[in-house]
Amino acid sequence: MNKDKDTRPLALVIEDEEGLLEILELNFRSAGYRVLTASDGVTAWQEFDRVRPDLLVLDLNLPKMSGFRLLELVRSESDVPVLVLTAYDFAEAEEVARHRPDAFVKKPFDVKELVGLADRLVGRKPSG
């Protein structure tokens, strides 16, 4: 057995608001996740392609490539759980739903509830 193998789920957190990205990263790490972050859609796609995470936490309003397009690309290759975060109104929910996110959370949100939802998506017992 390889002792170096880290079995904690890997979350790729994609958010362009630096302060919120830091809060999400800290909360997911403290809940027992390994975390990679990206602040734009192009970097997120490159990271996704490189590491194939266990969970995507995805903002829709991203620079360089929209979260809508990123979700479309991810879904063309993977059924990884995707938790969509957005300040958009639910009028956009139909567009998002076409790309099969597993959860859709409107900003502002409670971070502990968000992590609990992520735990359910990756099949973990709640960390709290």
Backbone as JSON Lines, residues from 0, in Angstrom:
{"i":0,"aa":"M","n":[0.84,-1.18,0.0],"ca":[0.0,0.0,0.0],"c":[0.88,1.24,0.0]}
{"i":1,"aa":"N","n":[0.56,2.18,-0.83],"ca":[1.33,3.41,-0.95],"c":[0.87,4.41,0.11]}
{"i":2,"aa":"K","n":[1.73,4.69,1.09],"ca":[1.36,5.62,2.16],"c":[1.23,7.05,1.65]}
{"i":3,"aa":"D","n":[1.85,7.36,0.53],"ca":[1.81,8.72,0.0],"c":[0.51,9.03,-0.74]}
{"i":4,"aa":"K","n":[-0.3,8.03,-1.0],"ca":[-1.55,8.24,-1.74],"c":[-2.55,8.98,-0.85]}
{"i":5,"aa":"D","n":[-2.91,10.18,-1.27],"ca":[-3.86,11.0,-0.52],"c":[-5.26,10.7,-1.04]}
{"i":6,"aa":"T","n":[-6.09,10.15,-0.18],"ca":[-7.43,9.74,-0.61],"c":[-8.49,10.81,-0.39]}
{"i":7,"aa":"R","n":[-8.09,11.97,0.15],"ca":[-9.07,13.05,0.32],"c":[-9.56,13.5,-1.05]}
{"i":8,"aa":"P","n":[-10.83,13.85,-1.17],"ca":[-11.33,14.3,-2.47],"c":[-10.64,15.6,-2.9]}
{"i":9,"aa":"L","n":[-10.42,15.71,-4.2],"ca":[-9.79,16.89,-4.78],"c":[-10.87,17.79,-5.37]}
{"i":10,"aa":"A","n":[-10.96,19.0,-4.85],"ca":[-11.92,19.99,-5.37],"c":[-11.18,21.04,-6.18]}
{"i":11,"aa":"L","n":[-11.68,21.32,-7.36],"ca":[-11.19,22.42,-8.17],"c":[-12.19,23.55,-7.99]}
{"i":12,"aa":"V","n":[-11.76,24.63,-7.32],"ca":[-12.63,25.76,-7.01],"c":[-12.31,26.88,-7.99]}
{"i":13,"aa":"I","n":[-13.33,27.32,-8.73],"ca":[-13.14,28.3,-9.79],"c":[-14.0,29.51,-9.48]}
{"i":14,"aa":"E","n":[-13.34,30.63,-9.17],"ca":[-14.02,31.85,-8.74],"c":[-13.1,33.02,-9.06]}
{"i":15,"aa":"D","n":[-13.64,34.08,-9.68],"ca":[-12.79,35.21,-10.05],"c":[-12.7,36.28,-8.97]}
{"i":16,"aa":"E","n":[-13.53,36.24,-7.95],"ca":[-13.44,37.19,-6.84],"c":[-12.42,36.64,-5.84]}
{"i":17,"aa":"E","n":[-11.26,37.3,-5.76],"ca":[-10.13,36.79,-4.98],"c":[-10.49,36.5,-3.53]}
{"i":18,"aa":"G","n":[-11.19,37.42,-2.88],"ca":[-11.55,37.23,-1.48],"c":[-12.43,36.01,-1.27]}
{"i":19,"aa":"L","n":[-13.42,35.83,-2.14],"ca":[-14.31,34.68,-2.04],"c":[-13.56,33.39,-2.36]}
{"i":20,"aa":"L","n":[-12.66,33.44,-3.33],"ca":[-11.86,32.26,-3.67],"c":[-11.05,31.8,-2.46]}
{"i":21,"aa":"E","n":[-10.45,32.74,-1.74],"ca":[-9.67,32.4,-0.55],"c":[-10.55,31.79,0.53]}
{"i":22,"aa":"I","n":[-11.74,32.36,0.75],"ca":[-12.67,31.84,1.75],"c":[-13.09,30.41,1.39]}
{"i":23,"aa":"L","n":[-13.42,30.2,0.12],"ca":[-13.81,28.86,-0.32],"c":[-12.66,27.86,-0.14]}
{"i":24,"aa":"E","n":[-11.48,28.27,-0.55],"ca":[-10.32,27.38,-0.43],"c":[-10.08,26.99,1.03]}
{"i":25,"aa":"L","n":[-10.08,27.96,1.94],"ca":[-9.86,27.69,3.36],"c":[-10.93,26.75,3.92]}
{"i":26,"aa":"N","n":[-12.19,27.0,3.58],"ca":[-13.28,26.18,4.1],"c":[-13.25,24.76,3.56]}
{"i":27,"aa":"F","n":[-12.95,24.6,2.29],"ca":[-12.87,23.25,1.73],"c":[-11.66,22.5,2.31]}
{"i":28,"aa":"R","n":[-10.53,23.19,2.48],"ca":[-9.36,22.54,3.1],"c":[-9.68,22.11,4.53]}
{"i":29,"aa":"S","n":[-10.31,23.0,5.3],"ca":[-10.6,22.65,6.7],"c":[-11.63,21.53,6.79]}
{"i":30,"aa":"A","n":[-12.42,21.33,5.73],"ca":[-13.4,20.23,5.69],"c":[-12.77,18.93,5.18]}
{"i":31,"aa":"G","n":[-11.47,18.94,4.91],"ca":[-10.79,17.71,4.54],"c":[-10.61,17.48,3.05]}
{"i":32,"aa":"Y","n":[-10.74,18.52,2.26],"ca":[-10.52,18.41,0.81],"c":[-9.1,18.84,0.46]}
{"i":33,"aa":"R","n":[-8.58,18.25,-0.6],"ca":[-7.43,18.84,-1.28],"c":[-8.03,19.86,-2.23]}
{"i":34,"aa":"V","n":[-7.4,21.0,-2.39],"ca":[-8.01,22.07,-3.17],"c":[-7.02,22.65,-4.17]}
{"i":35,"aa":"L","n":[-7.49,22.78,-5.41],"ca":[-6.8,23.57,-6.43],"c":[-7.74,24.71,-6.77]}
{"i":36,"aa":"T","n":[-7.18,25.86,-7.12],"ca":[-8.02,27.0,-7.45],"c":[-7.66,27.56,-8.82]}
{"i":37,"aa":"A","n":[-8.65,28.23,-9.4],"ca":[-8.45,28.94,-10.66],"c":[-9.36,30.17,-10.62]}
{"i":38,"aa":"S","n":[-8.9,31.25,-11.23],"ca":[-9.69,32.48,-11.22],"c":[-10.19,32.88,-12.6]}
{"i":39,"aa":"D","n":[-9.97,32.01,-13.59],"ca":[-10.53,32.26,-14.92],"c":[-10.83,30.92,-15.58]}
{"i":40,"aa":"G","n":[-11.67,30.97,-16.6],"ca":[-12.12,29.75,-17.25],"c":[-11.04,28.98,-17.97]}
{"i":41,"aa":"V","n":[-10.1,29.67,-18.6],"ca":[-9.05,28.98,-19.35],"c":[-8.13,28.2,-18.4]}
{"i":42,"aa":"T","n":[-7.69,28.85,-17.32],"ca":[-6.85,28.18,-16.33],"c":[-7.6,27.0,-15.71]}
{"i":43,"aa":"A","n":[-8.89,27.2,-15.44],"ca":[-9.71,26.14,-14.85],"c":[-9.76,24.92,-15.78]}
{"i":44,"aa":"W","n":[-9.97,25.16,-17.07],"ca":[-10.02,24.05,-18.03],"c":[-8.69,23.31,-18.08]}
{"i":45,"aa":"Q","n":[-7.58,24.05,-18.07],"ca":[-6.25,23.43,-18.09],"c":[-6.04,22.58,-16.84]}
{"i":46,"aa":"E","n":[-6.44,23.11,-15.68],"ca":[-6.29,22.37,-14.43],"c":[-7.19,21.13,-14.42]}
{"i":47,"aa":"F","n":[-8.43,21.3,-14.88],"ca":[-9.35,20.17,-14.95],"c":[-8.76,19.06,-15.82]}
{"i":48,"aa":"D","n":[-8.26,19.44,-16.97],"ca":[-7.69,18.46,-17.91],"c":[-6.46,17.78,-17.32]}
{"i":49,"aa":"R","n":[-5.7,18.51,-16.52],"ca":[-4.46,17.99,-15.93],"c":[-4.74,17.04,-14.77]}
{"i":50,"aa":"V","n":[-5.67,17.39,-13.88],"ca":[-5.81,16.62,-12.63],"c":[-7.09,15.79,-12.5]}
{"i":51,"aa":"R","n":[-8.1,16.07,-13.31],"ca":[-9.39,15.35,-13.21],"c":[-9.88,15.28,-11.76]}
{"i":52,"aa":"P","n":[-10.32,16.42,-11.22],"ca":[-10.72,16.49,-9.81],"c":[-11.98,15.66,-9.52]}
{"i":53,"aa":"D","n":[-12.26,15.49,-8.23],"ca":[-13.44,14.76,-7.77],"c":[-14.68,15.66,-7.71]}
{"i":54,"aa":"L","n":[-14.45,16.98,-7.73],"ca":[-15.53,17.96,-7.6],"c":[-15.11,19.26,-8.24]}
{"i":55,"aa":"L","n":[-16.04,19.91,-8.94],"ca":[-15.84,21.27,-9.43],"c":[-16.79,22.19,-8.67]}
{"i":56,"aa":"V","n":[-16.25,23.28,-8.14],"ca":[-17.05,24.35,-7.56],"c":[-16.85,25.51,-8.52]}
{"i":57,"aa":"L","n":[-17.89,25.87,-9.25],"ca":[-17.75,26.7,-10.44],"c":[-18.61,27.96,-10.41]}
{"i":58,"aa":"D","n":[-17.96,29.11,-10.48],"ca":[-18.65,30.37,-10.69],"c":[-18.93,30.48,-12.19]}
{"i":59,"aa":"L","n":[-20.06,31.07,-12.55],"ca":[-20.39,31.19,-13.97],"c":[-19.81,32.42,-14.64]}
{"i":60,"aa":"N","n":[-19.66,33.49,-13.89],"ca":[-19.19,34.76,-14.46],"c":[-17.67,34.84,-14.32]}
{"i":61,"aa":"L","n":[-16.97,34.28,-15.31],"ca":[-15.51,34.19,-15.26],"c":[-14.88,34.93,-16.44]}
{"i":62,"aa":"P","n":[-13.67,35.46,-16.24],"ca":[-12.94,36.03,-17.38],"c":[-12.32,34.93,-18.25]}
{"i":63,"aa":"K","n":[-11.98,35.29,-19.45],"ca":[-11.27,34.46,-20.45],"c":[-12.12,33.35,-21.06]}
{"i":64,"aa":"M","n":[-12.93,32.67,-20.24],"ca":[-13.88,31.68,-20.74],"c":[-14.99,31.62,-19.7]}
{"i":65,"aa":"S","n":[-16.22,31.75,-20.15],"ca":[-17.32,31.78,-19.19],"c":[-17.5,30.43,-18.49]}
{"i":66,"aa":"G","n":[-18.11,30.48,-17.33],"ca":[-18.43,29.25,-16.62],"c":[-19.39,28.38,-17.41]}
{"i":67,"aa":"F","n":[-20.27,29.03,-18.2],"ca":[-21.19,28.27,-19.06],"c":[-20.4,27.41,-20.04]}
{"i":68,"aa":"R","n":[-19.42,28.03,-20.71],"ca":[-18.6,27.31,-21.69],"c":[-17.75,26.25,-21.01]}
{"i":69,"aa":"L","n":[-17.17,26.58,-19.86],"ca":[-16.37,25.62,-19.13],"c":[-17.21,24.4,-18.74]}
{"i":70,"aa":"L","n":[-18.41,24.63,-18.25],"ca":[-19.29,23.53,-17.88],"c":[-19.62,22.67,-19.09]}
{"i":71,"aa":"E","n":[-19.84,23.31,-20.24],"ca":[-20.1,22.58,-21.47],"c":[-18.91,21.67,-21.83]}
{"i":72,"aa":"L","n":[-17.7,22.2,-21.74],"ca":[-16.5,21.41,-22.04],"c":[-16.33,20.26,-21.06]}
{"i":73,"aa":"V","n":[-16.49,20.55,-19.77],"ca":[-16.35,19.5,-18.76],"c":[-17.35,18.38,-19.02]}
{"i":74,"aa":"R","n":[-18.6,18.74,-19.28],"ca":[-19.64,17.74,-19.49],"c":[-19.43,16.94,-20.78]}
{"i":75,"aa":"S","n":[-18.67,17.49,-21.72],"ca":[-18.38,16.74,-22.94],"c":[-17.42,15.59,-22.66]}
{"i":76,"aa":"E","n":[-16.74,15.64,-21.51],"ca":[-15.72,14.63,-21.18],"c":[-15.93,13.92,-19.86]}
{"i":77,"aa":"S","n":[-16.79,14.43,-18.98],"ca":[-16.81,13.9,-17.62],"c":[-18.17,14.09,-16.96]}
{"i":78,"aa":"D","n":[-18.46,13.21,-16.02],"ca":[-19.65,13.33,-15.17],"c":[-19.26,13.74,-13.76]}
{"i":79,"aa":"V","n":[-18.1,14.37,-13.6],"ca":[-17.65,14.83,-12.29],"c":[-18.75,15.7,-11.65]}
{"i":80,"aa":"P","n":[-18.97,15.57,-10.34],"ca":[-19.95,16.46,-9.7],"c":[-19.56,17.93,-9.86]}
{"i":81,"aa":"V","n":[-20.53,18.75,-10.26],"ca":[-20.31,20.18,-10.46],"c":[-21.31,20.95,-9.61]}
{"i":82,"aa":"L","n":[-20.76,21.81,-8.76],"ca":[-21.55,22.67,-7.91],"c":[-21.39,24.08,-8.47]}
{"i":83,"aa":"V","n":[-22.44,24.62,-9.05],"ca":[-22.38,25.94,-9.7],"c":[-22.72,27.02,-8.69]}
{"i":84,"aa":"L","n":[-21.86,28.04,-8.61],"ca":[-22.09,29.22,-7.8],"c":[-22.34,30.38,-8.74]}
{"i":85,"aa":"T","n":[-23.31,31.2,-8.43],"ca":[-23.53,32.33,-9.33],"c":[-24.29,33.46,-8.67]}
{"i":86,"aa":"A","n":[-24.03,34.65,-9.14],"ca":[-24.81,35.82,-8.73],"c":[-25.93,36.03,-9.73]}
{"i":87,"aa":"Y","n":[-25.91,35.26,-10.85],"ca":[-26.97,35.36,-11.83],"c":[-28.3,34.99,-11.19]}
{"i":88,"aa":"D","n":[-29.37,35.5,-11.75],"ca":[-30.69,35.15,-11.28],"c":[-31.04,33.76,-11.81]}
{"i":89,"aa":"F","n":[-32.08,33.17,-11.26],"ca":[-32.47,31.83,-11.68],"c":[-33.03,31.8,-13.1]}
{"i":90,"aa":"A","n":[-33.2,32.96,-13.73],"ca":[-33.61,32.99,-15.12],"c":[-32.58,32.26,-15.99]}
{"i":91,"aa":"E","n":[-31.32,32.29,-15.57],"ca":[-30.26,31.59,-16.3],"c":[-30.22,30.1,-15.98]}
{"i":92,"aa":"A","n":[-31.03,29.66,-15.02],"ca":[-30.98,28.27,-14.58],"c":[-31.24,27.3,-15.73]}
{"i":93,"aa":"E","n":[-32.11,27.67,-16.64],"ca":[-32.41,26.78,-17.77],"c":[-31.17,26.56,-18.63]}
{"i":94,"aa":"E","n":[-30.43,27.64,-18.89],"ca":[-29.19,27.53,-19.67],"c":[-28.19,26.64,-18.93]}
{"i":95,"aa":"V","n":[-28.05,26.85,-17.64],"ca":[-27.13,26.05,-16.84],"c":[-27.57,24.59,-16.84]}
{"i":96,"aa":"A","n":[-28.87,24.37,-16.69],"ca":[-29.41,23.01,-16.58],"c":[-29.11,22.17,-17.83]}
{"i":97,"aa":"R","n":[-28.98,22.81,-18.98],"ca":[-28.66,22.08,-20.21],"c":[-27.35,21.31,-20.07]}
{"i":98,"aa":"H","n":[-26.46,21.81,-19.21],"ca":[-25.13,21.21,-19.07],"c":[-25.02,20.35,-17.81]}
{"i":99,"aa":"R","n":[-26.15,20.04,-17.19],"ca":[-26.23,19.07,-16.11],"c":[-25.34,19.34,-14.9]}
{"i":100,"aa":"P","n":[-25.43,20.52,-14.29],"ca":[-24.72,20.68,-13.02],"c":[-25.44,19.83,-11.97]}
{"i":101,"aa":"D","n":[-24.74,19.44,-10.95],"ca":[-25.34,18.63,-9.9],"c":[-26.03,19.49,-8.85]}
{"i":102,"aa":"A","n":[-25.61,20.73,-8.74],"ca":[-26.24,21.66,-7.8],"c":[-26.01,23.08,-8.3]}
{"i":103,"aa":"F","n":[-26.93,23.95,-7.96],"ca":[-26.91,25.34,-8.4],"c":[-27.16,26.19,-7.16]}
{"i":104,"aa":"V","n":[-26.19,27.01,-6.76],"ca":[-26.28,27.8,-5.54],"c":[-26.14,29.28,-5.88]}
{"i":105,"aa":"K","n":[-27.11,30.06,-5.44],"ca":[-27.1,31.5,-5.72],"c":[-26.32,32.24,-4.63]}
{"i":106,"aa":"K","n":[-25.47,33.18,-5.06],"ca":[-24.75,34.03,-4.12],"c":[-25.72,35.08,-3.58]}
{"i":107,"aa":"P","n":[-25.58,35.52,-2.34],"ca":[-24.65,35.01,-1.33],"c":[-25.15,33.68,-0.77]}
{"i":108,"aa":"F","n":[-24.24,32.91,-0.18],"ca":[-24.58,31.59,0.34],"c":[-23.84,31.38,1.64]}
{"i":109,"aa":"D","n":[-24.28,30.39,2.41],"ca":[-23.62,29.99,3.64],"c":[-22.54,28.97,3.29]}
{"i":110,"aa":"V","n":[-21.29,29.26,3.63],"ca":[-20.17,28.41,3.23],"c":[-20.28,27.01,3.83]}
{"i":111,"aa":"K","n":[-20.71,26.9,5.08],"ca":[-20.84,25.58,5.71],"c":[-21.89,24.74,4.99]}
{"i":112,"aa":"E","n":[-22.99,25.37,4.6],"ca":[-24.01,24.65,3.83],"c":[-23.46,24.22,2.47]}
{"i":113,"aa":"L","n":[-22.67,25.1,1.86],"ca":[-22.06,24.78,0.57],"c":[-21.14,23.57,0.68]}
{"i":114,"aa":"V","n":[-20.3,23.54,1.71],"ca":[-19.39,22.41,1.92],"c":[-20.2,21.14,2.21]}
{"i":115,"aa":"G","n":[-21.29,21.26,2.97],"ca":[-22.15,20.11,3.23],"c":[-22.75,19.55,1.95]}
{"i":116,"aa":"L","n":[-23.16,20.44,1.06],"ca":[-23.69,20.03,-0.24],"c":[-22.59,19.34,-1.05]}
{"i":117,"aa":"A","n":[-21.39,19.89,-1.03],"ca":[-20.26,19.29,-1.73],"c":[-19.98,17.89,-1.19]}
{"i":118,"aa":"D","n":[-20.03,17.74,0.14],"ca":[-19.81,16.42,0.75],"c":[-20.81,15.41,0.2]}
{"i":119,"aa":"R","n":[-22.07,15.81,0.1],"ca":[-23.08,14.9,-0.43],"c":[-22.8,14.55,-1.89]}
{"i":120,"aa":"L","n":[-22.36,15.53,-2.66],"ca":[-22.09,15.29,-4.09],"c":[-20.96,14.3,-4.3]}
{"i":121,"aa":"V","n":[-19.94,14.34,-3.43],"ca":[-18.81,13.41,-3.6],"c":[-18.98,12.15,-2.76]}
{"i":122,"aa":"G","n":[-20.13,12.03,-2.09],"ca":[-20.42,10.81,-1.33],"c":[-19.73,10.72,0.02]}
{"i":123,"aa":"R","n":[-19.45,11.89,0.63],"ca":[-18.82,11.89,1.96],"c":[-19.87,12.16,3.02]}
{"i":124,"aa":"K","n":[-19.59,11.65,4.21],"ca":[-20.42,12.02,5.34],"c":[-20.08,13.46,5.7]}
{"i":125,"aa":"P","n":[-21.05,14.28,6.13],"ca":[-20.77,15.67,6.48],"c":[-19.63,15.78,7.48]}
{"i":126,"aa":"S","n":[-18.79,16.8,7.26],"ca":[-17.59,16.96,8.1],"c":[-17.9,17.68,9.4]}
{"i":127,"aa":"G","n":[-19.07,18.32,9.51],"ca":[-19.37,19.12,10.69],"c":[-20.08,18.35,11.69]}
